[in-house]
Each structure stands twice: as structure tokens, then as C-alpha cells.
């Protein structure tokens, strides 16, 4: 028998750590594991011969910590910000680093003993500020591997160590020592040079990048929390004929509970008494409230928009549809392979090569009898010039400028992983309700019967509907500024409403209600009803004095900018697909209006079906972007290669997505993909040049010909180039 368990992993510093843990776990017979660096969690399936203690020990043996999640501790831990310690480390390091860099770069400000002040300020940054890198490098060393942390740790410690040697035992500590701008290539013993600005600067830059990454990682689990927080907190349970309020956790299968108008349904169940309209749009995407009566199923977390209901609980706790959706989101997030950071991929080759080159340089110069000073100068120069100063800036600066420009345009980008997907996306799945359409019921047509006035039909209907809270009634009432007075108003649950307006008994609702009140339905009114329903609209009849006088058509209307947005997405080489929980007729009408082919319409799908639809497209070899706004879209947004959430939608959808579109305008989706592709291109350009400077200078360093000021200038120039290249994103239109 196969068992599944989730493990909380701590100690990972980059995507290669997750890969290493995954490889170690999968080597255990009978174990299949996926490790998600973003959520810091491992999803492990194992057979009966393996125990959880074995799994925990395997992770520990790889150099990391693991524990079984403890649900009881979750409420307390949610409030703690895990990025606070890193933010404090970054701020202290930045304050200490700025004067060190300024003093090193401006010779005119290099007063007597400035170098000793630089040492005093830089040492805490390199030792305490860079401690996470040193700790990770030590873990890597114990397990015979190396990552970018190894290079950062060795480079900063080498720069600090050599500076201390030059200050105490060389000539760099003498009063009046300056770093002149001599860009010459010559061999020296290095005893008069310090590299403190490089050591402190690299540490601070890399910490800034890690902090930005940690913030985006922290948001990865917020989708699940937001989903689970949607449910009701307490519920009125019927016990011995009396209603008792209890926490929703105490609800058991078979309990009868009450749902008043405006309340959330506490859990999945069957209606035992009453009739009402239930707003399930958050879960199903259905734009029209669903009429329910005795014997109908209701879903937890949906909202009762009408009358009082008594419901018998059929599923509670982890069996409910809401809990299943939370699992769908978690599965999609865990199953999505965390995009390997570009710098980490390159470092897999770069780091061992640099370490080997530094060791070879030291051995060569010692072997040729050049002396320990010259040999160590050349070896340390190799480590310092390879230390990724510009590399530390390459991703964070492009992200900062790109995300800043995106925020101005109403686009929030969560991190580099999202950018990597935009380049490959070829299909964009669009949720209908709230994304392509407004998500609100609107009166779109008034059809008067033969010899009747459309204005009079609307006037009488609006007067009656003004007294109702039903979403369809509100759509009708909003079209008339000053509705006529109504007396004797009565809502008929699930059918409509009636009241007296100007002395006439007016009935608004389904044909059955009008028939019950003795109001005949002429053929022309019946045809208007059928025509409205065939195009996906919701039609209600209006009648008085013995017969129906007209029809009101209510529908979820298409946003004015949606058709243009679909054209823009096509121009980016993307195939738009319309996906909705709504009826086929509604979906086809919307698709035709915005220019989506009939073959690319998928209607009547449940939340789990949305995930399956995305998976099916992916199985066909397509790279899928998903645009949505509701809770029902959260799992599909997480499953998609690129998730784009409308900022006008729910927190759950926003947290499960990779990009958030602040405005409810679908055209921003095309802008977001264009900006993401441009930002990714800038990051790749930055990485190429950052490594280019390092690689070009490495032979000079190994030859012992790299003057410290030339090394400093090359590092500064590469950093300036990277920042300048990133700033070009500010001009994105």
C-alpha cells in the first residue's frame, strides 16, 4: 500500500538544494518524491517498507532539516514574518556597506587611516551579513557539492582575508595610503591592496536578491490559507428543535443547520426546508445565482442570496468541495517544477571551474618559485574577479525595474520563475466570468408584447424589483433612477416577486409564477422568452391585468475592451481559449462577441475540470497561460505554466497566480506578457555580460597581471552596465 506525506523542509538556499533533496529521497527504494523550493515542502509517496523516520533521516543526511507539518501550530506561525530576519540582515549590511564603497571609489575622500575605518565597517558585513552564505557553503562542502553560495562565501572571505593580510602585514595599513586610478596590467605581490568594498558590496547585493526571492516565496502558501479562510466560521445547528451557534469544526455529517439570507453555507449538504437563490460564482464561475429548493445540493462557502434554508450536512472538514479545491491548488503548486534560477544553472559549471582555476593558479606560481605573496595574490585575484558582483545585480535590478514599471501599468510580477514561462507560452486560457465579462448581472434588453410600451414594462418591473435583494432584481432596478412606489410587495422564493404599482397587481418572474397568478403568456412574449434563453440570457416575464406584457433579458455583459485584448493576445502568437462554468449558449455568445473560435470554447466545467482542461492542453504539448479571477480558478492558475489573476478578483486567485493584473482590463494581460518577455530578455543579457566580464578577466588574474584597480574598475563597469541595461525597462510602453 502506498502512503503520501508532506514534509516541511528548512535550510534550502537555492533551487539546486531542492534538486539535491529530491534526488536523495528518490534513491530510497519505494519512494517517489517531489520537492518544491517555493513552498519549502516535499510531497513524498512511499510503500509500507519505508517509515517517516527514514524519510526525515534521508533529508537530514543531505544536510537539511525536515519535519512533519503540525496543523495545530499553523495559526500561530502564520502571523510570523519569516523574512524579517533577512530584512534586518540586509538593512544593517547596506548601512555599513555604503561608506566603504564611497571611500574606495573616491580617492579625494581617502583620509589618513580611512582603510582601517573600512575594515571596521566591512568586517561585520562579510562575517555576520554573509553568514547564510558561509553556512550554506559549509553544508555544501560537507556533502561534496558547490553552489553559488560557495563562490560568494569563498570570494568575500578571500577579499576580507587578503585585505586583513595587506593591512597588518603588508603596506596597505600605513597612514596616507590611497587607491589611485592606475589602470595598468602588471605583476605585484598585492601587499598594498585591499578589497573591502568588493567583499561588503557583493554581500549586500546578493542579500538584496535573496530578500526579494524570500518575499515571493512567502506568498506561495497564501493561496491555500485564503481558500480555507473563505469558509464559514460558525453555524446555527438545530438541536432538539432549537438553533445553537457552534464552531463549524463541530459540525457532523447528518446535522441540520440553518442558513439565513446573506450568510455563507457552512458545509456541503442537501436542502431540507426552504427555497432560495445561492450565489455560487466564487466556486463555480456561474454568473447567475442558482435557485435551490428541497432536495437540491448546496456547496460550503457559497452565499445564500435569498430566503432561509435548512440544510442537512453531507460532507464536512477535509471532504468538502472547498477542501478538495485547496488540495487541487496545493497539488498544482507542488507538481509545477520550480524553474531553476538561471544563475544557479550556470553556477553548476562555473563554480567548480573557478575553484579549480584558483587552486591551479596557486600551485603553478608556487611551483615556478615566484614566492608565496605573488602566488596568493594571483589565486585570490581569481576568486575576487570571479565573485559575482554584477551577477548579484543581474536578476534583482532587472526585476526591480521591470516590476516597478509593471506596477505603474497595473501589472504585478511575482518573480523570475514567472518570467521564464512567458517566453514559451503559446496558449492562453481565459476564464469568462469577471475576466472577459463584467461578472455582474446587467439588464440588456426589454421586449414589449404587441401593443405594449417597453418603457411602461420596465417602469412597473423596476418598481417591484426595487424592493427585492435578488441579484437579477437589482440589475432591473438599477436601470430606473426613481422607481414608482410599490405596496403589498411579496417575494416568491425561486420564482419571482409581486406587488401593487399604481393600483395594478404586477407580477415579475418565471412563466410558472405568472401562470399561477392567472396571467396568460401570449405567443409573442413566449417567443421572446425562448429567444433570450437561446442566446444565454436570463429572461423574466412581466405581467398585469390578466396577461404577460413583456420580457426583461438580464445577462453578464462582455467588457468593452475584451475583444481588443483577444486581438492583442493573438498578435503575440497566442491561441485564446474560453473556459467557463457557465452554460454552452452563454459561452458561445461571449466567444463570438470577442472573436474566439467556436472550437476554442469549453463550457460547463467544474473547478476540478478546469485543472483537467489545463493539464489536457499541456499533455498536447502546449505551454499554457491561464487568466482568471475567482476561487474556482485558483487551482487552474497554479497548474498553468503561467497564471495571470485579475486584481479585481479574489485573494485566492491572486495568490495562486504568477502575475496579477491590478485593473480589471483584459488588455493588461497582453501588456503583462510583453513586459515579462522584455524583462526576461534583460535578465539574460545581464547574466551574459556579468559572466562575460568575469570570464574575460580570469586569464589576466591567473597570470598574476591583474592590477587591483583594474579588477575594481572591471567589476564596477560590469555592475554599471548591468544597472544601465536594466534601467532601459523604464521606457517600456
Helices and strands as residue ranges (DSSP letters): E 3-10, H 15-26, E 31-36, E 41-46, H 52-61, E 65-68, G 71-73, H 74-78, H 84-105, G 107-109, H 114-124, I 125-129, H 131-142, H 148-168, H 196-218, G 219-221, H 222-229, E 234-239, E 242-247, G 248-250, E 256-259, E 268-273, E 276-279, H 281-284, E 290-292, E 297-298, E 303-304, E 309-315, G 317-319, H 321-335, H 342-367, H 372-386, H 389-408, E 411-413, H 416-422, E 427-431, I 432-436, E 437-448, H 454-465, H 471-477, E 487-492, E 496-501, E 504-509, H 511-516, H 523-534, E 538-544, E 547-558, H 562-571, E 575-579, H 584-594, G 598-600, E 601-602, H 607-619, E 624-628, G 631-633, H 634-639, E 642-646, H 651-656, E 659-661, H 667-702, H 708-727, G 728-731
